Amino acid sequence: MSKTKTPTRQNQPHNPPQHHAIVSTQQWVGPLPPPAALEQFNQIIPNGADRIMRMVEQEQAHRIAHEANGLSATIRDTRRGHWLGGAISIAAIFGSAYTAYIGAHPAVSMALVGIPITTIINAILKNKSR
């Protein structure tokens, strides 16, 4: 009869212990976290959910005011451009009439009227394409 050897610890391959880690992340889109997260904020920070709600309300009020200011500035700039364009056009028409009156070459009068009219037509077409 043959004797079987039982493996000893020295004959076994060395297998280090394996460790497993589970990583979990959460994220949300938008200004407010989900209600469960708000409750957790309340547990960590006194009145945490209330502070977050105030922060969201202040951010929204700021965004609305910022957009309103931007819209007002755009309207003012557009009006200023209209008044300036109108003034330049009227000055060009009077200049054209004056040059025709003093007997200047007709090309001068046509240029004085043609350039502002071309610019106005260009501005109207750009505005329509937007």
Rosetta blueprint (number, residue, H / E / L):
1 M L
2 S L
3 K L
4 T L
5 K L
6 T L
7 P L
8 T L
9 R L
10 Q L
11 N L
12 Q L
13 P L
14 H L
15 N L
16 P L
17 P L
18 Q L
19 H L
20 H L
21 A L
22 I L
23 V L
24 S L
25 T L
26 Q L
27 Q L
28 W L
29 V L
30 G L
31 P L
32 L L
33 P L
34 P L
35 P H
36 A H
37 A H
38 L H
39 E H
40 Q H
41 F H
42 N H
43 Q H
44 I H
45 I L
46 P L
47 N L
48 G H
49 A H
50 D H
51 R H
52 I H
53 M H
54 R H
55 M H
56 V H
57 E H
58 Q H
59 E H
60 Q H
61 A H
62 H H
63 R H
64 I H
65 A H
66 H H
67 E H
68 A H
69 N H
70 G H
71 L H
72 S H
73 A H
74 T H
75 I H
76 R H
77 D H
78 T H
79 R H
80 R H
81 G H
82 H H
83 W H
84 L H
85 G H
86 G H
87 A H
88 I H
89 S H
90 I H
91 A H
92 A H
93 I H
94 F H
95 G H
96 S H
97 A H
98 Y H
99 T H
100 A H
101 Y H
102 I H
103 G L
104 A L
105 H L
106 P H
107 A H
108 V H
109 S H
110 M H
111 A H
112 L H
113 V H
114 G H
115 I H
116 P H
117 I H
118 T H
119 T H
120 I H
121 I H
122 N H
123 A H
124 I H
125 L H
126 K H
127 N H
128 K H
129 S H
130 R L
